[in-house]
Amino acid sequence: MRLAGKKAIVTGSSRGVGAAVAQAFAREGADVVVNYSSSEGPAKDLVKQFKDMGRQAVAIKGDVAREEDCQALVDAAMNDLGGLDIIVNNAGFTRPAMLHKMSGEQWDQVLNIHLKAVWMMSKAAQPIFKAQKGGRVINVTSVAGVVGTVGQVNYSAAKGGVISLTKSIAREMAGFNVCANVISLGIVATDMTEKIRSDEKLRDIYMNRILLKRFAEADDITPAFVFLASDEANYITGQLICVDGGYGMI
């Protein structure tokens, strides 16, 4: 198994992309902190699933837009799993509105959860990674952060910022053997994209932008996360990897 003995935190991992990544990590041998903000049931179901596989796992409620909650996740990894090797910054939600109608609250909510949280989680993990001279930071961005999107200037700005933030983290943490990379996703079949995938008009619009002419499933995206978390990626840092079916190339 490629992640045997590794300890990971995946934020926003009770469902969707985060749950798929956590499951892929567990299958490859990692112990996992499952983070959730409201979906306690699914988070606990994942923990049971992972324990049945012989892994260590714990579900931790927390809003990663709050610095104390980020620290609590890191503390849980150290106390309940016995260490920390990998953080995946995945948590997020959308608050769409056109530029001229967007409120300051909508802007702040999205920037805090998608961008500020990445900084705070990385900051909380940094002392541990420095002391052990190693670690992985894997951040999640979106095609919206590469090419922009209508009606979500807050989300696009946050996701674009994640790319630059990741490169800066890579530069700052390289001295103690930490690799930081960012994965850009397109339209993945999750609850968050249900409207796009079920509305015929929206579906056609987005499908015309995806070179491979299909939306991503979990099995399409999780191998990239496992790879970057594994020893196979020991010499890869500061990179943007697009797993979007060619959407971001258009």
Protein Blocks (a to p, Z undefined) as FASTA:
>chain_A
ZZgoiacddehilgcjllmmmmmmmmnopacddddfklmmlmmmmmmmmmmnopacdddd
ddfkbfklmmmmmmmmmmmnopafbdcdfbdcdddddfklpcfklmmmmmmmmmmmmmmm
mmmmmmmmmmnopadddddddfklmnopehilmlmmmmmmmmmmmmmmmmmmmmnopacd
dddddddddfklmmmmmmmklmmmmmmmpmnlpacdfklmmmmmmmmmmmklmmgghiac
ddehhmmmZZ
